[in-house]
Each structure stands twice: as structure tokens, then as C-alpha cells.
Amino acid sequence: MTLRLTGLRLALIALVFALPAVLTVSGFVPVARADAKSSSLGPQELMDKVSKEMFEALDANRAAIKKDPDKATPLVDAILLPHFDTDYAAQLVLAQNWRTATPEQQKRFVAALYRALLKTYGGAIADFTADRLKLLPFRGDPAATQATVRTLVTRSSGAVVPVDYRLRKTDDGWKAFDVIIEGISYVKNYRTDLGAEVSQKGLESVIERLEHEGLDVKVAGESVAGATHHQR
């Protein structure tokens, strides 16, 4: 089963998997990585802060991004990714296969998943603007260790789509690990998709494919940069 993100070329879609890393692009306006203050913010405040920083960075680099959309990737890496719980998301995706994987396989799976999604969604947010994202009032329990931040995203057609982010509290503050688009959990979708592939071909084969091909993602039936597309 391949997730089709109907009509969405959205910002913050990368809030599913991440792995902090440092990338630089010549000619870009410098952007700051997550600061220590972020660890004290609640889930709603964190999302608000990070989204504003992302939009400011995109606006500051519009000229370069317009010429080369891939240049949005370092912005995603520097601003969004420090707030993602990559290891936890990868464990949820692999489910029981995570427990039987070797430490090396676990490390390679996380890295391959990160690279594929970073490349895919770095391009997906290139033309995104702040007026298309609206954070809804927080409904969670402030004392809980997991929370959902609800947003509404306006597509270019004018249609409004609910996009919810699941976060959990860690020793380093709140971190995102799943995104739910129109009721579809990204983690659950990939767990089903990759789980079936692991059953058929084995974990090592799946990891090798991810390392060489990336993930199968479609947006409104169109290819997204960096992903390999096929129907299953």
C-alpha cells in the first residue's frame, strides 16, 4: 500500500522522520539550528516556533530556491530535523522487524529512511508560504507524555486539509514522530508497506533498496523529487 498525499505539496511534511545533520549551501542566508530554549517549550509552542523559523528561512532564500528547489533541503535539515525522533519513528515503522534486526541494520535503516525523506520533502516545501498553514488550539493534557498538534493546510486549489502531528516528550524536549494527513498515519502506512516487503524479500533487501532508491511516495499522483514511484 502506497500512501498518496492527495494534493499536498506542503510545509512540515518532514515532521515524520529525521536525523540531525549539518548541511550547508553556498550563497544561503545563515539559519540557526535548534537552540536550548526549545527543549522547555510545550508541543504547541514548539510547532509554532519551528514553523515560523522555517517560513522566515524560506522567505529569506526564495531567490535561490526558485532557481533550484533542492536548496530548500538544508533549511529542512537545519530547522525542522532537530525536533524529530528518528529512531523512535523507525522502530514504529519496522515494528517486530526492529527487534530482530542487527544493530548495524537498525542504524542503516534509520539513515536510509532519513536520507530518502529529507530529499523527498526538502523539495516538497520549496514553494510553501506561511499563509497556507494554520495551527489550531491545543486540546491535549499538558501533563501527558504524548500530544497531537492539529493544523489546517490550504492546498493551491483552495481546499483545506487537516494535518496532525504526533509528538512525544523526551529528555531533550518534545519531538515529532508521526504525521496524520486526512486521517492517514504516515507511520502506520509505511509499517504496512515496508512490513509486507520485508516479509517477501527480507529486511536486508529492503534496507538496500531504500539506500539506493528511496521511498515510494506520491503527491496528487505526481512524482515528488527524490522518491521512486511504482504501483503495488
ABEGO torsion letter per residue (X at the ends): XBBBBBGBBBBGAAAABBBBBBBBBBGBBBBBBBBAAAAABBAAAAAAAAAAAAAAAAAAAAAAAAABAAAAAAAAAAAAAAABBAAAAAAAAAEAAAAABBAAAAAAAAAAAAAAAAAAAAAAAAABBAAABBBBBBABBAABABBBBBBBBBBAAGBBBBBBBBBBBBAAEBBBABBBBGGBBAAAAAAAAAAAAAAAAEAAAAAAAAAAAEBBBBBGGBBBBGBBBBBX
